[in-house]
Amino acid sequence: MHRPRTNNPGAPDDDAVSHSDISQAPEEILAYWTPERMAEAKPREVRLPEPTASPDADTGPDAGTEKG
């Protein structure tokens, strides 16, 4: 069951998730994916959000060591 987001209903959905309503039986879906179709299938492009680093975090290779 789909439930609407309640944390901030007026905000744009920057981290949207795609979905579709399935009107086919599982057997029909499995029958569609023949070996030929599977061989020709291309993976969907997945774009993850860029990680944000805190300005005071020092996570480089020399973090926690003093030079000199």
URMO-V659593 format. One record per residue. N is the residue number from 1. SS is DSSP state (H for helix, E for strand, - for the rest). PSI is psi in whole degrees, 0 to 359 (999 if undefined). Layout:
n->{N & N}
ss->{SS & SS}
psi->{PSI & PSI}
This chain:
n->{1 & 2 & 3 & 4 & 5 & 6 & 7 & 8 & 9 & 10 & 11 & 12 & 13 & 14 & 15 & 16 & 17 & 18 & 19 & 20 & 21 & 22 & 23 & 24 & 25 & 26 & 27 & 28 & 29 & 30 & 31 & 32 & 33 & 34 & 35 & 36 & 37 & 38 & 39 & 40 & 41 & 42 & 43 & 44 & 45 & 46 & 47 & 48 & 49 & 50 & 51 & 52 & 53 & 54 & 55 & 56 & 57 & 58 & 59 & 60 & 61 & 62 & 63 & 64 & 65 & 66 & 67 & 68}
ss->{- & - & - & - & - & - & - & - & - & - & - & - & - & - & - & - & - & - & - & - & - & - & - & - & - & H & H & H & H & H & H & H & - & - & H & H & H & H & H & H & - & - & - & - & - & - & - & - & - & - & - & - & - & - & - & - & - & - & - & - & - & - & - & - & - & - & - & -}
psi->{133 & 132 & 135 & 153 & 138 & 354 & 325 & 81 & 340 & 350 & 148 & 152 & 82 & 330 & 54 & 149 & 133 & 150 & 167 & 153 & 130 & 124 & 6 & 153 & 152 & 325 & 323 & 321 & 314 & 322 & 328 & 320 & 77 & 164 & 325 & 316 & 320 & 320 & 329 & 350 & 146 & 139 & 149 & 141 & 129 & 123 & 116 & 150 & 149 & 135 & 146 & 129 & 142 & 144 & 334 & 0 & 127 & 101 & 18 & 178 & 337 & 17 & 131 & 2 & 147 & 140 & 146 & 999}
